[in-house]
Amino acid sequence: MIRVGLGICVLIAAGWLFLALFSAPGDAASAIEATSSRQCADCHAQVYAEWEGSQHAFSFQNPAVRSQSRDFANKDCIDCHAPRPVFETGMGQRVLPRTARRVEGVDCISCHLLPDGGVAGTITDPQASCRPVQRVELQRPELCAGCHDQHKTVQQWAASSWKTRGIGCLDCHMPRRDDDPASGRDHTCLGGNDLGMLQRAVQLRATRAGAGVAIEVENVGAGHAFPTDERSRAADLFWRSLAGEEPGPWQHIWRFRSPYRDETHLPETLLQADSTWRGGLEEFTSPIEVALFYKRSPYWSDPEAPDPEGEAIRVHSVRVD
């Protein structure tokens, strides 16, 4: 009786082993067909929440984008603000616009969907609902280039020391959570909308130099030009007097920007990676403040009397006595 019982157990175990080894992966449930980023939320709640609060998710609905594109009358803007999957158009190739789900902007499908309907991931897992397949391209700057090299951001990075040091886009814009190598990457994808990232990108120095003031802006933390990517971005240096009871009005010193193609009268003044801009003010004996502002639109409401405090982000300021 004991031998018979053992024999039955062995047969059952062998049957389980056979099913485990030779059954098709995922037989218990069909693979999910990716049709919306909302499907990702069930299994990837943290990633989805990060993406949902990102500029990527907001890219097609952003009022500033709609205004500058004339509500996407400039159809070229749709390519990057509601793109088809990068793996479909090819690494490093300009993305193409999609017609469906544009409200989801640059979504999970834009970066992860493969041409055969599969999902690109950091690991291969045939048991997961989306059946991810490991694709190392997800770690490479070429993944970002389809959108973010329209204004040479990836080319700027490739010409910098950041590439030779092995520091890529994800290291700054999608860091490991809590700096833990075993954790996933933060999908908030911070950029010029984040003050901390702006402050880490550049340093502002202003010191007395004889009767005047010497000013330097150094690109220390951006692996590309500052500002970069969109010609609508600008960074401006201002100064104001601190001699009276109240600070004086802001006065413009310099602008860092790549102009639009039709602004042929304007020079390109981007602050490239690993470089320093130097300038100054002459014959100042009273205390002054020098400040660097970052602007997500190149135009001021009143060009004759710009209001950086009201229309731009103050990145750094220095008092010079």
C-alpha positions in Angstrom: 0.0 0.0 0.0 2.8 2.3 0.8 4.5 1.6 -2.5 1.3 2.2 -4.4 0.8 5.5 -2.6 4.3 6.7 -3.4 3.8 5.7 -7.0 0.7 7.8 -7.3 2.5 10.8 -5.8 5.4 10.4 -8.2 3.0 10.3 -11.1 1.2 13.4 -10.0 4.4 15.3 -9.4 5.7 14.2 -12.8 2.4 15.5 -14.4 2.8 18.9 -12.8 6.4 19.1 -13.9 5.4 18.2 -17.5 2.8 20.9 -17.5 5.2 23.5 -16.0 7.9 22.7 -18.6 5.9 22.2 -21.8 2.7 24.3 -21.4 2.8 27.6 -23.3 3.7 30.6 -21.1 0.6 32.5 -19.9 -1.9 29.7 -20.7 -3.7 30.7 -17.5 -4.6 34.1 -19.0 -4.4 35.7 -22.4 -1.8 38.5 -22.9 -3.3 42.0 -22.6 -3.5 43.9 -25.8 -2.1 47.3 -25.1 -4.6 49.9 -26.2 -4.3 52.6 -23.5 -1.9 53.5 -20.8 -4.6 53.2 -18.3 -4.2 49.4 -18.6 -0.8 49.7 -17.0 -2.1 51.2 -13.7 -3.3 47.9 -12.3 0.2 46.3 -12.2 2.4 49.4 -12.2 0.5 51.7 -9.9 3.6 53.7 -8.7 4.9 54.1 -12.3 1.5 55.1 -13.6 1.0 57.7 -10.8 4.4 59.2 -11.6 3.7 59.4 -15.3 0.2 60.8 -14.7 1.8 63.8 -12.9 4.5 64.3 -15.5 4.9 66.7 -18.4 4.8 63.7 -20.7 1.2 62.9 -19.7 0.3 66.6 -20.0 2.0 67.2 -23.3 -1.0 67.3 -25.6 -3.3 69.2 -23.1 -0.7 71.8 -22.0 -2.2 75.3 -22.5 1.2 76.8 -23.3 1.9 74.2 -26.0 -1.6 74.7 -27.5 -1.1 78.4 -27.5 2.3 78.3 -29.2 1.2 75.7 -31.7 -2.0 77.6 -32.4 -4.0 74.7 -31.0 -1.8 72.3 -33.1 -2.6 74.1 -36.3 1.2 73.6 -36.6 0.8 69.9 -37.2 4.5 69.2 -36.8 4.0 69.7 -33.0 1.7 66.7 -32.8 4.5 64.4 -33.7 6.2 64.8 -30.3 3.2 65.7 -28.2 1.1 62.6 -29.2 3.6 60.2 -30.9 3.2 56.8 -32.2 5.5 54.1 -30.5 9.2 54.9 -30.8 9.9 51.2 -31.5 7.6 51.5 -34.5 9.3 54.5 -36.1 12.8 53.4 -35.1 15.4 54.4 -32.5 16.8 57.9 -33.2 14.3 58.5 -36.0 11.8 61.4 -35.8 8.5 60.1 -34.4 5.3 60.2 -36.3 1.9 61.5 -34.9 -0.9 59.1 -33.9 -4.6 59.7 -34.4 -5.9 57.9 -31.4 -5.6 58.7 -27.6 -3.9 62.0 -28.2 -5.2 63.2 -24.9 -2.8 60.7 -23.2 0.2 62.6 -24.7 3.5 60.9 -24.4 2.2 57.7 -22.8 3.4 54.3 -21.7 2.6 52.9 -25.2 4.7 55.6 -26.9 7.9 54.3 -25.3 7.1 50.6 -24.6 4.9 49.1 -27.3 6.7 47.0 -29.9 5.7 46.7 -33.6 4.5 43.1 -33.0 2.1 44.2 -30.2 4.5 43.1 -27.5 5.8 45.3 -24.7 9.4 46.4 -24.2 10.6 46.1 -20.6 13.7 46.0 -18.5 13.2 42.2 -18.0 11.5 39.4 -19.9 8.6 37.9 -17.9 6.2 35.6 -19.9 4.0 35.3 -16.8 3.2 39.0 -16.5 -0.1 40.3 -18.0 1.7 42.4 -20.6 4.4 39.7 -21.4 7.3 42.2 -21.3 10.4 41.4 -23.4 13.8 42.9 -22.3 15.0 45.6 -24.7 18.2 47.4 -23.8 17.2 50.3 -26.0 15.0 51.6 -23.2 18.2 52.6 -21.4 19.7 54.5 -24.4 19.6 58.2 -25.4 18.4 57.1 -28.9 15.0 56.2 -27.3 14.6 59.9 -26.3 16.1 61.3 -29.6 12.9 60.7 -31.6 11.3 63.7 -29.8 14.1 65.4 -27.9 16.7 65.7 -30.7 14.4 68.0 -32.8 16.5 70.9 -31.5 19.7 68.9 -31.1 19.6 68.0 -27.4 20.9 64.5 -27.9 23.6 65.8 -30.3 24.6 68.4 -27.6 24.9 65.5 -25.1 27.0 63.4 -27.5 29.5 66.3 -27.9 29.8 66.8 -24.2 31.9 65.2 -21.5 28.7 63.5 -20.1 28.7 60.9 -22.9 32.4 60.1 -22.3 31.7 59.8 -18.6 28.9 57.3 -19.3 26.1 59.6 -18.0 23.0 59.3 -20.1 19.5 60.9 -20.2 17.9 58.5 -17.7 20.6 59.1 -15.1 19.3 62.7 -14.6 15.8 62.7 -15.9 14.7 59.2 -14.7 16.9 58.4 -11.7 16.6 55.3 -9.6 14.1 55.8 -6.8 15.9 56.7 -3.6 19.2 56.2 -5.4 18.7 52.4 -5.1 20.2 50.4 -8.0 17.7 47.7 -7.4 14.6 50.0 -7.6 12.8 51.1 -10.7 13.2 54.4 -12.4 11.2 57.5 -11.5 8.8 58.1 -14.4 8.0 61.7 -13.4 10.7 62.7 -16.0 11.6 66.0 -14.4 13.1 68.7 -16.7 12.8 72.5 -17.0 9.6 72.4 -15.1 11.5 71.5 -11.9 13.3 74.2 -9.9 15.7 71.8 -8.3 16.9 70.4 -11.7 17.3 73.9 -13.0 19.4 74.9 -10.0 21.6 71.8 -10.4 22.1 72.6 -14.1 23.9 75.9 -13.8 25.9 78.0 -11.3 25.7 81.8 -11.1 28.6 83.8 -9.7 28.8 87.6 -9.4 31.7 89.4 -7.6 33.2 92.9 -7.4 35.8 93.5 -10.1 37.4 96.9 -9.6 34.6 99.5 -9.9 32.3 97.0 -11.6 30.8 93.6 -11.2 32.0 90.4 -12.9 29.3 87.8 -13.7 29.7 84.2 -14.7 27.1 81.5 -15.5 28.5 78.0 -15.8 26.8 74.9 -17.1 27.8 72.3 -14.5 24.9 69.9 -14.3 23.1 69.8 -17.7 24.5 67.2 -20.1 23.4 69.4 -22.9 22.9 73.1 -23.6 21.1 75.3 -21.2 18.3 75.9 -22.0 17.7 73.1 -24.6 15.1 71.2 -26.6 12.4 73.8 -27.3 13.1 77.2 -28.9 10.3 78.5 -26.7 12.7 78.1 -23.7 14.9 81.0 -22.6 17.1 81.9 -19.6 17.7 85.6 -18.8 20.1 87.4 -16.6 18.8 90.5 -14.8 20.2 93.0 -12.2 18.6 95.5 -9.9 19.8 98.1 -7.5 19.5 97.5 -3.7 20.6 101.0 -2.8 17.1 102.3 -1.7 14.6 101.1 0.8 13.0 99.0 -2.0 14.8 97.2 -4.7 14.9 99.0 -8.1 13.4 97.7 -11.3 14.9 94.6 -13.0 17.2 95.5 -15.9 18.2 93.0 -18.5 21.8 91.8 -19.0 21.8 88.7 -21.3 19.6 86.0 -22.8 20.4 82.3 -23.4 18.2 80.9 -26.2 18.0 79.2 -29.6 15.7 81.4 -31.7 13.0 80.1 -34.0 14.0 79.6 -37.7 12.2 82.7 -38.8 13.9 84.9 -36.2 17.0 85.3 -38.4 17.9 88.6 -36.8 18.6 86.8 -33.4 21.8 84.9 -32.7 21.9 81.5 -31.0 23.2 82.1 -27.4 22.8 78.7 -25.8 25.1 77.9 -22.9 26.6 74.6 -24.0 27.5 71.7 -21.6 30.8 72.2 -19.8 31.0 75.9 -20.8 30.9 79.2 -19.0 29.5 82.6 -20.0 31.3 85.7 -18.8 30.1 89.2 -18.7 29.8 92.1 -16.3 28.6 95.6 -15.3 30.7 98.7 -15.1 31.1 101.2 -12.3 28.7 100.2 -9.6 29.4 101.3 -6.0 26.0 100.6 -4.5 24.8 97.1 -3.6 23.0 95.2 -6.5 21.3 91.8 -7.0 22.0 89.7 -10.0 19.5 86.9 -10.9 19.1 84.2 -13.4 15.5 83.4 -14.6 14.2 80.5 -16.7 11.3 81.2 -19.0 9.1 78.6 -20.8 7.9 81.2 -23.4 10.4 83.4 -25.2 8.2 86.5 -25.2 7.4 89.0 -22.5 4.0 90.6 -22.0 5.7 94.0 -22.1 9.0 93.8 -24.0 9.9 97.3 -22.9 9.5 96.5 -19.2 9.8 92.7 -18.7 8.6 91.3 -15.5 10.8 88.3 -14.7 9.3 87.8 -11.2 5.8 87.4 -12.6 6.6 85.5 -15.9 9.6 83.4 -15.2 11.2 81.1 -12.6 14.0 82.5 -10.5 16.8 79.9 -10.6 19.6 81.7 -8.8 20.4 85.1 -7.4 23.5 86.7 -5.9 23.8 89.9 -3.9 26.9 92.0 -4.6 27.8 94.7 -2.0 
